[in-house]
């Protein structure tokens, strides 16, 4: 299980992580905290399902939310950077997208943006996952954990 490996790698490197989630509704944090010992490395997460939480808690620009919208690279980047700063973690991941069942006219169901924030900056990527709402959410959780794991494994030890 990648969450178990993530906790092991973070612990061995003396690193912490945090999450900012929208369409996964806390699933990334739940997967990490299911691993014994996660309290040593997981600082917490913000479930920012509403745009007001993205704006007021995570610091996502309101004009960005009104313009390009919450399902965007810009929003994912600001969510990840915001939760990293708020919780003072070494790395943070964000997830924002459309789990379905239908699209919104601009994005198909299953379209998800991810942000990954470190002291070196923020990277974003998007994926489109097949399947129903449950499958999309599960795949997004798995991918977010794999992003954290990849970054933790490539990080220099303190």
C-alpha positions in Angstrom: 0.0 0.0 0.0 1.5 3.3 -1.0 0.2 5.2 2.1 2.2 2.8 4.3 5.3 3.4 2.2 4.7 7.2 2.3 4.5 7.2 6.1 7.7 5.1 6.3 9.6 7.3 3.9 8.5 10.6 5.5 9.4 9.2 9.0 12.9 8.1 7.8 13.6 11.5 6.3 12.1 13.5 9.2 9.5 15.1 6.9 5.9 16.1 7.3 3.0 16.4 4.9 -0.4 18.0 4.6 -3.4 17.8 2.3 -5.9 20.2 0.7 -8.8 18.3 -0.8 -11.9 19.1 -2.7 -13.4 16.3 -4.7 -11.8 13.6 -2.6 -13.5 14.9 0.5 -10.7 14.0 2.9 -10.0 10.6 1.4 -6.2 11.3 1.0 -5.9 12.2 4.7 -8.1 9.2 5.6 -5.8 6.9 3.7 -2.7 8.3 5.3 -4.1 8.2 8.8 -5.1 4.6 8.4 -1.4 3.8 8.6 -0.1 3.2 12.2 2.5 5.9 13.0 1.0 8.5 10.6 0.7 11.0 13.5 4.5 11.4 13.3 4.4 12.7 9.7 0.9 13.8 8.8 0.1 17.3 10.2 -3.5 17.5 8.9 -5.7 18.5 6.0 -8.3 20.9 4.9 -11.4 19.7 3.1 -12.2 22.7 1.0 -15.2 21.5 -0.9 -16.8 24.9 -1.0 -15.1 27.8 -2.9 -15.5 29.9 0.2 -13.2 27.6 2.1 -10.7 27.5 -0.7 -10.6 31.3 -0.6 -11.0 32.1 3.1 -9.0 29.2 4.7 -6.4 28.3 2.0 -6.0 31.7 0.5 -7.0 30.9 -3.1 -7.6 34.1 -5.0 -11.3 34.9 -5.2 -10.9 36.4 -8.7 -9.2 33.2 -9.8 -12.1 31.2 -8.5 -14.6 33.5 -10.3 -12.5 33.4 -13.5 -10.7 30.1 -14.4 -12.6 28.4 -11.6 -11.8 25.8 -8.9 -11.0 23.0 -11.5 -7.7 24.6 -12.7 -4.0 24.3 -12.3 -3.9 27.7 -10.7 -6.4 26.7 -8.0 -4.6 23.4 -7.3 -1.3 25.3 -7.0 -2.8 27.9 -4.6 -4.5 25.2 -2.5 -1.3 23.2 -2.1 0.8 26.2 -1.3 -1.9 27.5 1.1 -2.2 24.3 3.2 1.6 23.9 3.2 2.0 27.4 4.7 -1.0 27.1 7.0 0.1 23.8 8.6 3.9 24.4 8.2 4.5 21.0 6.4 7.5 20.1 4.3 5.3 18.9 1.4 1.6 19.3 0.6 -0.7 17.9 -2.0 -4.0 19.3 -3.3 -6.8 17.7 -5.2 -9.6 19.6 -7.0 -11.8 18.3 -9.8 -15.0 16.8 -10.9 -15.8 13.3 -9.7 -19.1 13.1 -11.5 -21.5 11.7 -12.4 -21.6 14.3 -15.1 -19.3 17.0 -16.5 -19.8 20.7 -16.1 -19.6 21.7 -19.7 -15.9 22.7 -19.5 -14.6 19.5 -17.9 -15.6 15.8 -18.2 -16.4 13.7 -15.2 -13.2 12.4 -13.8 -11.1 15.4 -14.6 -8.9 16.3 -11.6 -6.1 18.8 -11.0 -3.3 18.1 -8.4 -0.9 20.5 -6.8 2.3 19.5 -5.0 4.0 22.2 -2.9 7.5 22.1 -1.3 9.9 24.8 -0.2 11.1 24.8 -3.9 7.7 25.8 -5.3 4.6 24.2 -6.6 4.0 21.8 -9.5 0.6 20.9 -10.9 -0.7 18.1 -13.2 -4.1 16.9 -14.3 -5.5 13.5 -14.9 -8.8 12.2 -16.2 -9.9 9.0 -14.4 -12.4 6.6 -15.8 -15.4 5.1 -14.0 -18.1 6.3 -11.7 -17.8 8.8 -8.9 -16.5 6.3 -6.4 -13.8 5.0 -8.9 -12.7 8.6 -9.7 -12.4 9.6 -6.1 -10.5 6.4 -5.2 -8.1 6.9 -8.2 -7.5 10.5 -7.2 -6.7 9.5 -3.7 -4.2 6.9 -4.9 -2.6 9.4 -7.3 -2.3 12.1 -4.7 -0.5 9.7 -2.3 1.8 8.6 -5.2 2.7 12.3 -5.8 3.6 12.7 -2.1 5.6 9.5 -2.1 7.5 10.4 -5.2 8.4 13.8 -3.8 9.4 12.3 -0.4 11.6 9.7 -2.0 13.4 12.2 -4.1 13.9 14.7 -1.2 17.3 15.2 0.5 17.4 13.9 4.0 17.6 16.6 6.6 
